[in-house]
């Protein structure tokens, strides 16, 4: 997709040719149709080829359209919209903040790395591969990786000097260009409209299993189920449960109630909030791996931080088919996680609720293959589910048709990992 000549011609944009190329791209990549038709065309002689901004405008050089065959233009359409669908501008901004990458040179590296990510599966199957297309093999790098991975493996130098012309716009690396119309310009998509386009494309890919490249299938899965910061979610769930009405509350006479004035001769206690007590039930059955048990201990430490760092208020209860000893949390690494048999966390719930003083919040860390209590416990419950593929979560060595029950509605559920 390198330009044959530096300056574009002064002729008008051949819009018929450009739209015919887009229609060809839709025919051979029908799952991208919503995204391709969502792009608004902006004629520009300041771009070397075609470029996009983060607001889904596509800037097109008239000279580039004149000298590029229609079949190759179709591939460029797919290339540019891939930058936007895969959020390369947002990811570029995050990488720049995390790694301290500043300046146009680093953004050029991001553009190159983003091209490496998408070009290894854009072409073929009806889309011609243009001469000089930017692929990871140019620098001896393997295909199939993400932009963030490629950025760690190369720098600007002799191997990239022929790519200095490359400019797919702010939609590819997050750096605003002088030709961008900006957020207030005409025909840009709002954030909600952009998300809607991505969702529709993901639906189209999910409806064509086995007929799209693996990279696009992975992208569609993440679009439907985006990765979540589960440790923060788990901590937030614990804090929300512990701050609810009735949790961590007790009566005290050290500060009489203001209602005492209404009852002459009597001193009424006031209601005070104390730090909540948390009981953590860890599933130690045979279906939970050693790595997951190690992860559970890390979550115990995170739970202690979520309740203000009071380790004396956190107890840990290993449980498989029967509940073990409830251990006070002094140091998570020192808690023996004994088990390895079947799973029945109802015994863990029963033992936790018999503990004195009783917990205000129960946190369960499990793979979900367990029966659950038939009634809501007297305290709030948070369930952390270890990640399982759909097929594995329904697996049982004694009954291949077994599908475990989902955690009950009264539990706040957070996927872990």
QUISULGI-V524510 format. One record per backbone hydrogen bond with DSSP energy under -1.0 kcal/mol. CO is the residue of the C=O (numbers start at 1). NH is the residue of the N-H. E is the energy in kcal/mol with one decimal. If there is no record, write none. Layout:
BEGIN
co/nh/e
CO/NH/E
CO/NH/E
END
This chain:
BEGIN
co/nh/e
13/15/-1.8
14/18/-1.9
15/19/-2.8
16/20/-2.2
17/21/-2.0
18/22/-1.8
19/23/-2.4
20/24/-2.0
21/25/-2.1
22/26/-2.2
23/27/-2.0
24/28/-1.9
25/29/-1.8
29/32/-2.2
30/33/-1.6
32/36/-2.6
33/37/-2.5
40/58/-3.4
42/60/-2.5
49/61/-2.3
51/59/-3.1
52/171/-3.0
53/56/-1.7
55/189/-2.3
56/40/-1.9
57/53/-1.7
58/42/-3.1
59/51/-2.3
60/44/-2.9
61/65/-1.9
62/66/-2.2
63/67/-1.9
69/73/-2.2
70/74/-1.7
72/76/-1.7
73/77/-2.4
74/78/-1.8
75/79/-2.4
76/80/-2.8
77/81/-2.3
78/82/-1.6
79/83/-1.2
80/84/-1.1
81/85/-2.5
82/86/-2.2
83/88/-2.4
84/87/-1.5
87/91/-2.6
88/92/-2.2
89/93/-2.0
90/94/-2.0
91/95/-2.7
92/96/-2.4
93/97/-2.0
94/98/-2.6
95/99/-2.7
96/101/-1.2
103/107/-1.6
104/108/-2.3
105/109/-1.8
106/110/-2.0
107/111/-2.2
108/112/-2.5
109/113/-2.8
110/114/-2.8
111/115/-2.3
112/116/-2.4
113/117/-1.8
114/118/-1.7
115/119/-2.9
118/121/-1.2
127/124/-3.2
130/133/-1.3
135/138/-1.9
136/139/-1.5
136/141/-2.4
137/140/-1.3
146/150/-2.3
147/151/-2.1
150/153/-1.9
157/160/-1.1
160/163/-2.1
163/166/-1.6
168/52/-2.6
169/172/-2.0
170/174/-2.2
177/180/-1.0
182/185/-1.2
190/194/-2.4
191/195/-2.3
192/196/-2.1
193/197/-2.1
194/198/-2.2
195/199/-2.4
196/200/-2.3
197/201/-2.3
198/202/-2.6
199/203/-2.2
200/204/-2.0
201/205/-2.2
202/206/-2.6
203/207/-1.7
205/208/-1.7
208/211/-2.0
213/217/-1.9
214/218/-2.7
215/219/-2.0
216/220/-2.5
217/221/-2.1
218/222/-2.0
219/223/-2.1
220/224/-2.0
221/225/-2.6
228/230/-2.2
229/233/-2.2
230/234/-3.0
231/235/-2.3
232/236/-2.6
233/237/-2.5
234/238/-2.3
235/239/-2.5
236/240/-2.6
237/241/-2.3
238/242/-2.5
239/243/-1.3
244/247/-1.6
248/274/-3.4
250/272/-3.2
252/270/-2.4
257/260/-1.6
259/262/-1.7
260/263/-1.7
263/266/-1.7
268/257/-3.2
270/252/-2.3
272/250/-2.3
277/360/-2.5
277/361/-1.9
278/315/-2.3
279/363/-2.7
280/317/-3.4
281/365/-2.8
282/319/-2.2
284/340/-1.7
285/288/-1.6
289/293/-1.9
290/294/-2.4
291/295/-2.2
292/296/-2.3
293/297/-1.7
294/298/-1.5
295/299/-2.0
296/300/-1.8
297/301/-1.6
298/302/-1.8
299/303/-2.7
300/304/-2.2
301/305/-1.8
302/306/-1.8
303/307/-1.1
304/309/-2.6
305/308/-1.6
309/311/-1.5
310/313/-1.5
311/314/-1.6
313/278/-2.6
314/329/-2.5
315/280/-3.1
316/327/-3.4
317/282/-1.7
318/324/-2.5
319/284/-2.4
320/344/-3.3
322/320/-1.7
327/316/-3.2
328/330/-1.0
331/334/-1.9
332/335/-1.6
336/338/-1.1
341/286/-2.7
344/347/-1.4
345/349/-2.2
346/350/-2.4
347/351/-2.2
348/352/-2.6
349/353/-2.3
360/380/-1.3
361/279/-2.5
362/382/-2.7
363/281/-3.1
364/384/-3.7
365/283/-2.8
366/386/-2.5
368/370/-1.8
380/362/-2.7
381/412/-2.4
382/364/-2.8
383/414/-2.8
384/366/-2.2
385/416/-3.8
389/393/-2.5
392/395/-1.8
399/402/-2.1
408/411/-1.7
412/383/-3.0
414/385/-2.4
416/387/-1.3
END
